[in-house]
Amino acid sequence: MGIYVAVVALSLPGGLVLTLVGGFLFGWIIGGTATVIAATLGAVLVFEIVRTSLGEFLARKAGPWLSKLSDGFRKDAFHYMLFLRLVPVFPFWLINIAPALLNVKRSDYIITTLLGILPATYAFASLGAGLDSVIVKQRSIYEACVAAKGAANCTFSIDPRALVTGQMLFAFAALSLVALIPLIAKRLKGRINGGCQEELKDG
């Protein structure tokens, strides 16, 4: 978990791989939950660091990007933050630092981060757990072969057909649903904005 916190806090690549490994080693529930907690802690650590004097330096570095986000945060920080977590429109590192620079409440930041990363995290953890079940099954087949014929006559390999398991199908279905989240979120955001504009006109 500490490694994942560091990966998020330092904006290092490899988060997806660690999520898959977590699902592979601990199962999708434990692995996914640990990943969600670690990612949220890492993001909160970034949030707190940015609120120090380092924030001024980062604000200058993120200048053009930050200006694109400021309007959305000013109008509805909570829902805009949740939208950005679900829809990868901007770089992940920017979504971690922008709320602190734009004075978003800590509680809103934590809740939207937690909710926003849940779908993809559990989907990829489930994929990792599915790979584990496939390898375990193929290993048992190999060990049975060795017991019957000897190691010289057996090879350990993964038949592509073995990947078609219930858990793997569930993982791919979950990933497909995650892929639809940006489209759904954009439509909901459009409806919310449209409703707000209508209320302003009526008012």
Secondary structure as UniProt FT lines:
FT   HELIX           2..9
FT   TURN            10..11
FT   HELIX           15..26
FT   HELIX           28..50
FT   HELIX           54..61
FT   HELIX           63..86
FT   HELIX           92..101
FT   TURN            102..103
FT   HELIX           106..149
FT   HELIX           151..153
FT   HELIX           160..163
FT   HELIX           166..202
//
